[in-house]
């Protein structure tokens, strides 16, 4: 049964050493890595999205990286479909898939086996709803949602245009409220038994210092040139790929060519990255079954590997 397949998950906030642990466990368990990062899916953005280098991958196959054009608006629905195919192929070849990344939504959706095929976006409907909202009609759309799905309306702020439109889109496309869809999804047994290892720093300030260091390294390794190349290729500034932390802050400064503005933007990237790490921790704390491992300032990779291996042995892997 698909539900009995054990999927190793390595997650945690940015800059905690997930890649290194994923590679080590893959080597020990004859495994392959599947990325769970919403921005590493894009090509031409290896520096700003911290895609592992060939040296860091150390011969271990990595999937779901650099496989979408940055002009595309990649979605969680597409990720689940394509990443599930990768995971199933790895299982079929007798190897152990290891899901590694920090995008909690992608991880949860893949492990649960959420399907989004019942309501593929209808471009005509979405455009119509967006036009109504743009013309000052969002309050009426929220009122429509309150009438159709009061449960969803109660959860959403009346100005949350994106989620209001999504909820209405689900209703008009499927005849089911998004609240009903969510309940049905939660009632389905998860596709995989997730053995989740969550990395974090024992000292929050150590995490923030490591994040700042990583941003400095990205700048030193050519993030500005990477952004210049993306802009020269015609990648839209307001596209999904360019909304990633590191790009959103730097794009205007790089376009201006002002060195001081670029430096100020780099400091803004550090701030936004630290804030994102806090949100990641909040997300991952919701999983009561996760096995947490604290990282120290030196990285303590040997003890992390031992701790992870013991946890996996206890749960029938390795």
PEZIKA-V687435 format. One record per residue. N is the residue number from 1. SS is DSSP state (H for helix, E for strand, C for the rest). OMEGA is omega as a letter, one per 40 degrees, with the letter a starting at -180 (NA if undefined). Layout:
N;SS;OMEGA, N;SS;OMEGA
This chain:
1;C;a, 2;H;a, 3;H;a, 4;H;a, 5;C;a, 6;E;a, 7;E;i, 8;E;i, 9;E;i, 10;E;a, 11;E;a, 12;E;a, 13;C;a, 14;C;i, 15;C;i, 16;C;i, 17;C;a, 18;H;a, 19;H;a, 20;H;i, 21;H;i, 22;H;i, 23;H;a, 24;H;a, 25;H;i, 26;H;i, 27;H;a, 28;H;a, 29;H;a, 30;C;a, 31;E;i, 32;E;a, 33;E;i, 34;E;a, 35;E;i, 36;C;a, 37;C;a, 38;C;a, 39;C;i, 40;C;i, 41;C;a, 42;E;i, 43;C;i, 44;C;a, 45;C;a, 46;C;a, 47;C;a, 48;C;i, 49;C;i, 50;C;i, 51;C;i, 52;C;i, 53;C;i, 54;H;i, 55;H;a, 56;H;i, 57;H;i, 58;C;i, 59;C;i, 60;C;i, 61;C;i, 62;E;a, 63;E;i, 64;C;i, 65;C;i, 66;C;a, 67;C;i, 68;E;i, 69;C;a, 70;C;i, 71;C;a, 72;C;i, 73;C;a, 74;C;a, 75;C;i, 76;H;i, 77;H;i, 78;H;i, 79;H;a, 80;H;a, 81;H;a, 82;H;i, 83;H;i, 84;H;i, 85;H;i, 86;H;a, 87;H;a, 88;H;i, 89;H;i, 90;H;i, 91;H;a, 92;H;i, 93;C;i, 94;C;a, 95;C;a, 96;E;i, 97;E;i, 98;E;a, 99;E;a, 100;E;i, 101;C;a, 102;C;i, 103;C;a, 104;H;a, 105;H;i, 106;H;a, 107;H;a, 108;H;a, 109;H;i, 110;H;a, 111;H;a, 112;H;a, 113;C;i, 114;C;i, 115;C;a, 116;C;a, 117;H;a, 118;H;i, 119;H;i, 120;C;a, 121;C;i, 122;C;a, 123;H;i, 124;H;i, 125;H;a, 126;H;i, 127;H;i, 128;H;i, 129;H;i, 130;H;i, 131;H;i, 132;H;i, 133;H;a, 134;H;a, 135;H;i, 136;H;a, 137;H;a, 138;H;i, 139;H;i, 140;H;i, 141;H;i, 142;H;i, 143;H;i, 144;H;a, 145;H;i, 146;H;i, 147;H;a, 148;H;a, 149;C;a, 150;H;i, 151;H;i, 152;H;a, 153;H;a, 154;H;a, 155;H;a, 156;C;i, 157;C;a, 158;C;i, 159;C;a, 160;C;a, 161;H;a, 162;H;a, 163;H;i, 164;H;a, 165;H;i, 166;H;a, 167;H;i, 168;H;i, 169;H;i, 170;H;a, 171;H;a, 172;H;a, 173;H;a, 174;H;a, 175;C;i, 176;C;i, 177;C;i, 178;H;i, 179;H;i, 180;H;i, 181;H;a, 182;H;i, 183;H;i, 184;H;i, 185;H;a, 186;H;a, 187;H;a, 188;C;i, 189;C;a, 190;C;a, 191;C;a, 192;C;i, 193;E;a, 194;E;i, 195;E;a, 196;E;i, 197;E;a, 198;E;i, 199;E;i, 200;E;i, 201;E;i, 202;C;a, 203;C;a, 204;H;i, 205;H;i, 206;H;i, 207;H;a, 208;H;i, 209;H;i, 210;H;i, 211;H;i, 212;H;i, 213;H;a, 214;H;i, 215;H;i, 216;H;i, 217;H;i, 218;H;i, 219;H;a, 220;H;a, 221;C;i, 222;C;a, 223;H;i, 224;H;i, 225;H;i, 226;H;i, 227;H;i, 228;H;a, 229;H;i, 230;H;i, 231;H;i, 232;H;i, 233;C;i, 234;C;i, 235;C;a, 236;C;a, 237;C;a, 238;C;i, 239;C;a, 240;C;a, 241;H;a, 242;H;i, 243;H;i, 244;C;i, 245;C;a, 246;C;i, 247;C;a, 248;H;a, 249;H;a, 250;H;a, 251;H;a, 252;H;a, 253;H;i, 254;H;i, 255;H;a, 256;H;a, 257;C;a, 258;C;a, 259;H;i, 260;H;i, 261;H;i, 262;H;i, 263;H;i, 264;H;i, 265;H;i, 266;H;i, 267;H;i, 268;H;i, 269;H;i, 270;H;i, 271;H;a, 272;H;i, 273;H;i, 274;H;i, 275;H;i, 276;H;i, 277;H;i, 278;H;i, 279;H;i, 280;H;i, 281;H;i, 282;H;a, 283;H;a, 284;H;i, 285;C;a, 286;C;a, 287;C;a, 288;C;a, 289;C;a, 290;C;i, 291;E;a, 292;E;i, 293;E;a, 294;E;i, 295;E;i, 296;C;a, 297;C;a, 298;C;i, 299;C;i, 300;C;a, 301;H;a, 302;H;a, 303;H;i, 304;H;i, 305;H;i, 306;H;i, 307;H;a, 308;H;a, 309;H;i, 310;H;i, 311;H;a, 312;H;i, 313;H;a, 314;H;a, 315;C;i, 316;C;i, 317;C;i, 318;C;NA
